Each structure stands twice: as C-alpha cells, then as structure tokens.
Amino acid sequence: MNRDVLFAAQKYDMLSYGDKIVVGLSGGADSVALLLVLLELRQRIGYTLLAIHVEHGIRGEESRKDAAFVEELCRQKNIPCRICPVNVPDYAATEGIGVEEAARILRYECYQKAAEELKQSGAGSVSIALAHHANDNAETVLFQMARGSGVHGMCGDDILIVRPLLCVSRGQIEEYLKKCGQEYRTDGTNLDINYSRNRIRHHILPELSVINEQAVSHINQSALLLQQAVSYMEQETKKAVQTCCIGG
C-alpha cells in the first residue's frame, strides 16, 4: 500500500521535502493508516507532521476514549498532537443544518486553523492531509448525484487538501493495519443508516459491487475524468476571457 500512496503522492505533488503537514486523526482505521503511511514516507521525503483530533461532543465517554487513544498513539510515534473539542449538536441546531454537515464544517475549521497557525509561524509550505480513500470518494460522487449536483460535485474529492489514500480501498487499509498489528477505534455511529453516507456505504456500494466488483474503481475513474474535463474547461474559459476582453 505504501508504494501506491508514494506513487500517487509523487504524481500529484502532494508531499514535498520541508512541508508541514496537518493530519486529521480521528483514531479510526482510515486516519490511523494514513498516519502510519505518512510516518514511513517521511523517512524518504522529509516533512514534519502535526496530528489534529476533533472531539465532536456527540458520543460522550466513547468520544473521550477516542481522544485518549489518539494522544497515546501520537505519544508512541513521537508526533505532536492537538485535541480540538467542538459541540456539533449545538452548532447544527444554531445553523439549522444536519449533524453530518455540522461535524464536517467544524472539523475543517479546526484543520484550517491549525494550518494557518503554522503558516503564521513562518513554517513554509503547509498542507492538510485527510484519510479519504477510494470508497469515500465513490460515496461522495453517489451522494452528490442523489441530491442533485452540478459537474463540480460529480468530480468527488480533489487534491487541494491532500488526500494520499484516494488511490487505495477500505479493504486495502484494513489489510495494511492487520499486517502492522495496529489497533484503531471504531465509531458506532458509522453503522447508523439514518445518516445518508452510511446508507450509501452499507447498502448502495455493496449492491453496485455485486453488479460489478470494480464499481468503486470505475466510479473513481469517472470522477477523475470529470475533474480533468472541468480543469480543461476552466483553463480554456480563462484564455477566452483574456482574448475577448478589452481593458477600459
């Protein structure tokens, strides 16, 4: 798996010497695998890591145990770690949005704040590494399709925020952690199909894989082609504007 991630990181220029990388670390399988891979690749590439764990204020004692697990893992791996407590239920109620969306917004705010602080300290190039993998990206595409999205939504996740695991599947991640003998935390809410993404994950993607076992890979390929098409159209539009517009 490390070889696949290294190839993707080099191809898309995601990881570079001297970078400061903020790692979103929930304690779940995906983010733990991301941390381990980044630790191994760090020896080759040469960057520094800061782990950020967002405690959502949703799952009580289980959530606090997740935070404790992350702190201990980072202590063992000698990685700086920051715990960021937020109150997702209150934020969701105040903003009139769903819990899923509220959690996503607050997570990204915490990651962005950490990245901005590193920039202000003169740290040089700073990026945010998230643990989205191929299955996650397929879920994003299907979710956007279901709710009625334009072509940008259909592209899935891009790499403006670094996502080194987009090239691997959830199955590969689980196998990697098993070989490493690395434990991780399991969020019970990930099984609740009242959440749209969980319904896609546990019901729709498995059914699509029955139709074609390469369904996740094919959805990701389609998303990449759309990304390339959108990028090309945006570049050509800029050229046309520059050609046609006359300065006042």
Beta strands, then each sheet from edge to edge (+ up, - down):
strand 1: 20-24
strand 2: 48-55
strand 3: 81-85
strand 4: 126-129
sheet 1: 3+ 2+ 1+ 4+
end
